[in-house]
């Protein structure tokens, strides 16, 4: 025992102990002397604030602290079917559907009526053709009979002229023979004209034009078919317009329902519920806050004399207070004390706002966040940052 006490009190041992303590102290405080170190920093992350895009009620929201390791769809609001934007789009779609159904029903009725009118037109045109053919046959027969009568009257006139020349007939008889011949010729001309008229009427009827009183060149059935065609064109335009309106209303309705959900990217965490499930909300009211753990950063303040040495894109190391591991980081922004701060929402309050003659340095963390609900991506934890 005495020997150990003597060794401990010996001068070489005391010198070695002093040198060891000095070496350990120098090693511990060397980073603070050789480089820039700040202990006034906290882990922060931008907030993604989800608001209700339409009127409705708040659905069952994911619990605070839920971490999305993979992309996920988050229901933000259940749209109201009675009021608001969704109700308006649904009403427009239903109105357009009703108008479209009515127009289609009327088109079907017009098709039936067009069939009936086509049948009437066919019956009329067939009967007219048969009647004209019969009239032409009758007129042709009358014209042939007239030609025979004309020939007979001409022969009687020739005989009368011979008899008058021989004195067996008076001049009055010759005059009667001439009158009969002239009348027969006139009647034949009339029959020929009637036959030509019927021929012209038949040729026109073959092309769908019926010569009657000079005012109506088509039968009533054909005129009705023309009117039905105009109505059909108007109804077809209604069908096209209402179909477009319904398609647009359904598209906007679907978009409104789709916007009621948010596609949360991987690496986000539920930070706070701004509304209770089942509560009624209006468009624009906040419902849920998420934080983007992929964009965690720490913001530290350094003396302004270090502004030229600290460059954006440089490397840094960050250690959370209470942890042993140093995490790699990357300098994203360097700003002076007078620079205007961004209005972006952040999850943690700024704990290292620069004072006069200081610069603000934002360091992005390269390591992925811990996704456990207890850690909450370490947002808000104090940290130590080393540069250089």
C-alpha positions as CSV (number, residue, x, y, z in Angstrom):
1,X,0.0,0.0,0.0
2,X,2.8,2.3,0.9
3,X,4.5,1.5,-2.3
4,X,1.4,2.4,-4.4
5,X,1.0,5.7,-2.5
6,X,4.6,6.5,-3.2
7,X,4.2,5.8,-6.9
8,X,1.1,8.0,-7.1
9,X,2.9,10.8,-5.4
10,X,5.9,10.5,-7.6
11,X,6.7,13.4,-9.9
12,X,6.6,11.4,-13.3
13,X,3.1,10.1,-12.5
14,X,1.8,13.5,-11.6
15,X,3.3,15.0,-14.8
16,X,1.8,12.2,-16.9
17,X,-1.7,12.8,-15.4
18,X,-1.5,16.5,-16.0
19,X,-0.4,15.9,-19.6
20,X,-3.3,13.4,-20.1
21,X,-5.9,15.8,-18.7
22,X,-4.5,18.6,-20.9
23,X,-4.6,16.4,-24.0
24,X,-8.1,15.3,-23.3
25,X,-9.3,18.9,-22.8
26,X,-7.6,20.1,-25.9
27,X,-9.1,17.2,-27.9
28,X,-12.6,18.0,-26.5
29,X,-12.4,21.7,-27.1
30,X,-10.5,21.7,-30.4
31,X,-13.6,21.8,-32.6
32,X,-14.8,24.9,-30.7
33,X,-11.5,26.6,-31.3
34,X,-10.6,25.4,-34.8
35,X,-14.1,25.6,-36.3
36,X,-17.5,27.2,-35.9
37,X,-19.8,25.5,-33.5
38,X,-23.3,26.5,-32.4
39,X,-25.4,24.9,-29.8
40,X,-28.4,27.3,-30.3
41,X,-30.3,25.2,-32.8
42,X,-33.4,23.0,-33.1
43,X,-34.6,20.5,-35.7
44,X,-37.4,22.0,-37.8
45,X,-39.5,21.0,-40.7
46,X,-42.1,22.7,-43.0
47,X,-45.8,22.2,-42.3
48,X,-48.2,21.1,-44.9
49,X,-51.6,22.5,-43.9
50,X,-54.6,20.7,-45.3
51,X,-57.8,22.7,-45.6
52,X,-61.3,21.8,-46.6
53,X,-61.7,22.5,-50.3
54,X,-65.5,22.1,-50.2
55,X,-68.2,22.3,-47.5
56,X,-68.7,19.1,-45.6
57,X,-67.8,17.3,-42.4
58,X,-64.5,16.1,-41.1
59,X,-64.0,12.4,-41.5
60,X,-62.0,10.1,-39.2
61,X,-58.5,11.6,-39.4
62,X,-55.2,9.7,-38.9
63,X,-53.9,10.0,-35.4
64,X,-51.4,12.6,-34.5
65,X,-47.9,11.1,-34.9
66,X,-48.9,8.8,-37.7
67,X,-46.0,8.4,-40.1
68,X,-46.4,7.7,-43.8
69,X,-43.5,5.6,-45.0
70,X,-45.1,5.2,-48.4
71,X,-47.5,7.5,-50.3
72,X,-51.0,7.5,-48.9
73,X,-54.4,9.1,-49.6
74,X,-55.7,11.1,-46.6
75,X,-59.4,12.0,-46.5
76,X,-59.6,15.7,-45.5
77,X,-63.3,16.3,-45.7
78,X,-66.5,14.4,-46.6
79,X,-68.3,16.7,-49.1
80,X,-71.8,17.7,-48.3
81,X,-74.4,16.4,-50.8
82,X,-76.9,19.1,-49.9
83,X,-75.0,22.4,-49.9
84,X,-71.9,23.9,-51.4
85,X,-70.0,23.2,-54.5
86,X,-70.6,19.5,-54.7
87,X,-74.3,19.9,-54.3
88,X,-74.3,22.5,-57.1
89,X,-72.4,20.2,-59.5
90,X,-74.7,17.3,-58.6
91,X,-77.8,19.5,-59.3
92,X,-76.3,20.6,-62.6
93,X,-75.6,17.0,-63.6
94,X,-79.1,15.9,-62.6
95,X,-80.7,18.8,-64.5
96,X,-78.7,18.0,-67.6
97,X,-79.6,14.4,-67.3
98,X,-83.3,15.2,-67.1
99,X,-83.1,17.5,-70.2
100,X,-81.1,14.9,-72.1
101,X,-83.6,12.1,-71.2
102,X,-86.5,14.3,-72.4
103,X,-84.8,15.2,-75.6
104,X,-84.0,11.5,-76.3
105,X,-87.6,10.6,-75.7
106,X,-88.8,13.3,-78.1
107,X,-86.3,12.1,-80.7
108,X,-87.8,8.6,-80.4
109,X,-91.3,9.9,-80.8
110,X,-90.1,11.9,-83.9
111,X,-88.6,8.8,-85.3
112,X,-92.0,7.0,-85.0
113,X,-93.8,10.0,-86.5
114,X,-91.3,10.1,-89.4
115,X,-91.9,6.5,-90.1
116,X,-95.7,7.1,-90.2
117,X,-95.2,10.2,-92.5
118,X,-92.9,8.2,-94.8
119,X,-95.6,5.6,-95.2
120,X,-98.2,8.2,-95.9
121,X,-95.9,9.9,-98.4
122,X,-95.2,6.5,-100.1
123,X,-99.0,5.8,-100.3
124,X,-99.6,9.3,-101.7
125,X,-96.8,9.1,-104.3
126,X,-97.9,5.6,-105.4
127,X,-101.5,6.6,-105.7
128,X,-100.6,9.8,-107.6
129,X,-98.4,7.8,-110.0
130,X,-101.2,5.3,-110.6
131,X,-103.7,8.1,-111.1
132,X,-101.5,10.0,-113.5
133,X,-100.8,6.8,-115.5
134,X,-104.6,6.2,-115.7
135,X,-105.2,9.8,-116.8
136,X,-102.5,9.5,-119.4
137,X,-104.0,6.3,-120.7
138,X,-107.5,7.8,-120.8
139,X,-106.2,11.0,-122.5
140,X,-104.2,8.9,-125.0
141,X,-107.3,6.9,-125.9
142,X,-109.3,10.1,-126.3
143,X,-106.5,11.6,-128.5
144,X,-106.6,8.5,-130.7
145,X,-110.4,8.6,-131.0
146,X,-110.1,12.3,-131.8
147,X,-107.5,11.5,-134.5
148,X,-110.0,9.0,-136.0
149,X,-112.8,11.5,-135.9
150,X,-110.5,14.2,-137.4
151,X,-109.6,11.8,-140.2
152,X,-113.3,11.1,-140.8
153,X,-114.2,14.8,-140.8
154,X,-111.4,15.5,-143.3
155,X,-112.6,12.8,-145.6
156,X,-116.2,14.2,-145.3
157,X,-114.9,17.7,-146.2
158,X,-113.2,16.3,-149.3
159,X,-116.4,14.6,-150.4
160,X,-118.4,17.7,-149.7
161,X,-116.1,19.8,-151.8
162,X,-116.5,17.3,-154.7
163,X,-120.3,17.3,-154.4
164,X,-120.4,21.1,-154.4
165,X,-118.3,21.2,-157.5
166,X,-120.7,18.8,-159.3
167,X,-123.7,20.6,-158.0
168,X,-125.1,17.8,-155.8
169,X,-124.5,19.7,-152.5
170,X,-125.3,23.3,-151.6
171,X,-122.7,25.8,-150.2
172,X,-124.3,25.5,-146.8
173,X,-123.5,21.8,-146.6
174,X,-119.9,22.6,-147.5
175,X,-119.7,25.1,-144.7
176,X,-121.1,22.5,-142.2
177,X,-118.4,20.0,-143.4
178,X,-115.7,22.6,-142.9
179,X,-116.9,23.5,-139.4
180,X,-117.0,19.8,-138.4
181,X,-113.4,19.3,-139.7
182,X,-112.2,22.4,-137.8
183,X,-113.9,21.3,-134.6
184,X,-112.4,17.8,-134.8
185,X,-108.9,19.3,-135.3
186,X,-109.4,21.7,-132.4
187,X,-110.5,18.8,-130.1
188,X,-107.5,16.8,-131.1
189,X,-105.2,19.6,-130.3
190,X,-106.8,19.9,-126.8
191,X,-106.4,16.2,-126.2
192,X,-102.7,16.4,-127.2
193,X,-102.2,19.3,-124.8
194,X,-103.9,17.4,-122.0
195,X,-101.7,14.4,-122.7
196,X,-98.6,16.6,-122.6
197,X,-99.8,18.2,-119.3
198,X,-100.2,14.8,-117.7
199,X,-96.8,13.7,-119.0
200,X,-95.2,16.8,-117.4
201,X,-97.1,16.1,-114.1
202,X,-95.8,12.5,-114.1
203,X,-92.2,13.5,-114.8
204,X,-92.4,16.0,-111.9
205,X,-94.0,13.5,-109.6
206,X,-91.2,11.0,-110.4
207,X,-88.8,13.7,-108.9
208,X,-91.0,14.3,-105.8
209,X,-92.7,17.5,-107.1
210,X,-96.4,17.3,-107.4
211,X,-98.1,20.0,-109.6
212,X,-101.4,20.9,-108.2
213,X,-102.8,24.3,-107.2
214,X,-99.5,26.1,-107.9
215,X,-98.9,26.8,-104.2
216,X,-98.0,23.4,-102.7
217,X,-95.4,21.5,-104.7
218,X,-95.2,18.7,-102.1
219,X,-97.9,16.7,-100.3
220,X,-98.8,17.4,-96.7
221,X,-96.9,14.3,-95.5
222,X,-93.7,15.5,-97.2
223,X,-94.1,18.9,-95.7
224,X,-94.6,17.4,-92.2
225,X,-91.4,15.3,-92.8
226,X,-89.5,18.5,-93.5
227,X,-90.9,20.1,-90.3
228,X,-90.0,17.0,-88.3
229,X,-86.5,17.1,-89.8
230,X,-86.0,20.6,-88.5
231,X,-87.3,19.6,-85.1
232,X,-85.0,16.6,-85.1
233,X,-82.0,18.9,-85.8
234,X,-83.0,21.2,-82.9
235,X,-83.4,18.2,-80.5
236,X,-80.1,16.7,-81.6
237,X,-78.4,20.1,-80.8
238,X,-80.2,19.9,-77.4
239,X,-78.8,16.4,-76.9
240,X,-75.3,17.5,-77.8
241,X,-75.5,20.6,-75.5
242,X,-77.0,18.7,-72.5
243,X,-74.5,15.9,-72.9
244,X,-71.7,18.3,-72.7
245,X,-73.2,20.1,-69.7
246,X,-73.7,16.8,-67.9
247,X,-70.2,15.6,-68.7
248,X,-68.7,18.9,-67.4
249,X,-70.8,18.8,-64.3
250,X,-69.9,15.1,-63.6
251,X,-66.2,16.0,-64.2
252,X,-66.3,18.9,-61.8
253,X,-68.2,16.8,-59.3
254,X,-65.6,14.1,-59.5
255,X,-62.8,16.6,-59.2
256,X,-64.4,18.2,-56.1
257,X,-64.7,14.7,-54.5
258,X,-61.1,14.0,-55.5
259,X,-59.9,17.2,-54.0
260,X,-61.4,16.2,-50.7
261,X,-58.5,13.7,-50.4
262,X,-54.8,14.6,-50.2
263,X,-52.0,12.4,-51.7
264,X,-49.6,12.5,-48.8
265,X,-46.1,11.8,-50.1
266,X,-43.8,9.3,-48.4
267,X,-41.9,10.7,-45.4
268,X,-44.7,12.8,-44.0
269,X,-46.0,12.8,-40.5
270,X,-49.3,13.9,-38.9
271,X,-48.4,16.9,-36.8
272,X,-51.8,18.2,-35.5
273,X,-55.5,17.9,-36.0
274,X,-57.1,21.3,-36.6
275,X,-60.7,20.1,-36.5
276,X,-62.5,17.3,-34.8
277,X,-64.0,14.3,-36.7
278,X,-67.6,14.9,-37.5
279,X,-67.4,18.7,-37.2
280,X,-68.9,20.7,-40.0
281,X,-66.3,22.8,-42.0
282,X,-66.5,25.4,-44.8
283,X,-64.2,25.6,-47.7
284,X,-60.9,27.0,-46.7
285,X,-61.0,26.0,-43.0
286,X,-57.9,24.1,-41.8
287,X,-58.3,20.5,-41.0
288,X,-55.0,18.7,-40.6
289,X,-51.3,19.7,-40.4
290,X,-48.6,17.4,-41.8
291,X,-44.9,17.9,-41.6
292,X,-42.5,16.9,-44.3
293,X,-39.8,14.9,-42.6
294,X,-37.8,14.7,-45.8
295,X,-37.0,18.4,-45.6
296,X,-35.9,18.6,-42.0
297,X,-33.3,21.3,-41.2
298,X,-31.7,23.3,-38.4
299,X,-31.2,27.0,-38.4
300,X,-28.3,28.4,-36.5
301,X,-26.8,31.8,-35.9
302,X,-23.1,32.6,-36.4
303,X,-21.0,35.8,-36.1
304,X,-21.2,38.0,-39.1
305,X,-17.5,37.8,-39.6
306,X,-18.0,34.1,-40.7
307,X,-20.3,35.1,-43.6
308,X,-17.5,34.7,-46.2
309,X,-16.4,31.4,-44.9
310,X,-19.8,29.8,-44.7
311,X,-21.1,29.0,-48.2
312,X,-24.3,27.5,-49.5
313,X,-23.7,23.9,-50.5
314,X,-21.0,23.4,-47.9
315,X,-21.0,20.5,-45.4
316,X,-21.9,20.5,-41.7
317,X,-22.4,18.0,-38.9
318,X,-25.4,18.0,-36.6
319,X,-25.8,16.2,-33.3
320,X,-29.0,16.1,-31.4
321,X,-28.7,16.9,-27.7
322,X,-28.7,13.7,-25.8
323,X,-27.4,11.6,-28.8
324,X,-23.9,10.5,-29.6
325,X,-24.1,10.2,-33.3
326,X,-23.2,13.2,-35.6
327,X,-25.4,13.4,-38.7
328,X,-24.2,14.8,-42.0
329,X,-25.8,18.0,-43.2
330,X,-25.7,20.4,-46.1
331,X,-25.8,24.2,-45.9
332,X,-28.8,25.3,-47.9
333,X,-29.1,29.0,-47.2
334,X,-27.0,31.8,-45.6
335,X,-28.8,35.1,-44.8
336,X,-28.0,38.2,-42.8
337,X,-29.8,39.4,-39.8
338,X,-31.7,42.0,-41.8
339,X,-33.0,39.5,-44.4
340,X,-36.7,39.0,-44.5
341,X,-37.9,35.6,-43.3
342,X,-40.1,33.3,-45.3
343,X,-43.8,33.1,-44.5
344,X,-43.7,29.3,-44.8
345,X,-45.3,27.4,-41.8
346,X,-42.8,25.6,-39.7
347,X,-43.4,22.9,-37.1
348,X,-40.9,24.4,-34.5
349,X,-40.5,28.0,-33.4
350,X,-37.2,29.6,-34.3
351,X,-34.8,29.2,-31.5
352,X,-31.8,30.7,-33.2
353,X,-33.0,33.9,-34.8
354,X,-29.9,36.0,-35.6
355,X,-29.1,39.1,-33.5
356,X,-27.3,42.1,-34.8
357,X,-24.0,41.3,-36.5
358,X,-25.0,37.7,-36.9
359,X,-25.9,35.6,-39.9
360,X,-28.5,32.9,-40.2
361,X,-27.4,29.5,-41.6
362,X,-30.0,26.8,-42.6
363,X,-28.6,23.3,-42.7
364,X,-30.5,20.5,-44.3
365,X,-30.3,17.1,-42.7
366,X,-29.2,14.3,-45.1
367,X,-30.2,11.4,-42.9
368,X,-33.8,10.1,-43.1
369,X,-36.1,10.9,-40.2
370,X,-37.1,8.3,-37.6
371,X,-40.7,7.5,-38.3
372,X,-41.8,6.3,-34.9
373,X,-44.8,8.3,-33.4
374,X,-42.8,8.8,-30.2
375,X,-39.9,10.6,-32.0
376,X,-42.1,12.6,-34.4
377,X,-39.2,13.0,-36.7
378,X,-37.2,14.7,-33.9
379,X,-38.8,18.0,-34.7
380,X,-38.2,20.5,-32.0
381,X,-35.2,18.8,-30.5
382,X,-32.2,21.0,-29.7
383,X,-29.1,20.3,-31.6
384,X,-25.4,21.2,-31.9
385,X,-24.0,22.1,-35.3
386,X,-20.4,22.1,-36.4
387,X,-19.0,23.8,-39.5
388,X,-15.6,23.3,-41.0
